[in-house]
């Protein structure tokens, strides 16, 4: 997490997210491969939904640190659909 704080904040769109499986994927607005996102890296009270705009930081995935995942993910623009809160 400290390593991720050195990276800039970027934005993307939630491609998919499964509360049941505890993970999903984000499509970066700047282009590139979709990024994995774990439930433990979501900040805020709402469960992400497909189409939500998010901001996040990149964090290299060990052991080779060749791929990245999204961490410190915050929803900045909710889709019009009804969103569920984590406590529900």
Secondary structure as the mmCIF struct_conf table of DSSP 4:
data_model
#
loop_
_struct_conf.conf_type_id
_struct_conf.id
_struct_conf.beg_label_comp_id
_struct_conf.beg_label_asym_id
_struct_conf.beg_label_seq_id
_struct_conf.end_label_comp_id
_struct_conf.end_label_asym_id
_struct_conf.end_label_seq_id
TURN_TY1_P TURN_TY1_P1 UNK A 2 UNK A 3
HELX_RH_3T_P HELX_RH_3T_P1 UNK A 4 UNK A 6
BEND BEND1 UNK A 7 UNK A 7
HELX_LH_PP_P HELX_LH_PP_P1 UNK A 8 UNK A 9
STRN STRN1 UNK A 10 UNK A 18
TURN_TY1_P TURN_TY1_P2 UNK A 19 UNK A 22
STRN STRN2 UNK A 23 UNK A 28
TURN_TY1_P TURN_TY1_P3 UNK A 29 UNK A 30
BEND BEND2 UNK A 32 UNK A 33
STRN STRN3 UNK A 35 UNK A 38
HELX_RH_3T_P HELX_RH_3T_P2 UNK A 39 UNK A 41
STRN STRN4 UNK A 42 UNK A 43
BEND BEND3 UNK A 44 UNK A 45
STRN STRN5 UNK A 46 UNK A 46
TURN_TY1_P TURN_TY1_P4 UNK A 50 UNK A 51
STRN STRN6 UNK A 53 UNK A 60
HELX_LH_PP_P HELX_LH_PP_P2 UNK A 61 UNK A 61
TURN_TY1_P TURN_TY1_P5 UNK A 62 UNK A 64
BEND BEND4 UNK A 67 UNK A 67
STRN STRN7 UNK A 68 UNK A 77
BEND BEND5 UNK A 80 UNK A 81
HELX_LH_PP_P HELX_LH_PP_P3 UNK A 82 UNK A 84
STRN STRN8 UNK A 85 UNK A 85
TURN_TY1_P TURN_TY1_P6 UNK A 86 UNK A 87
#
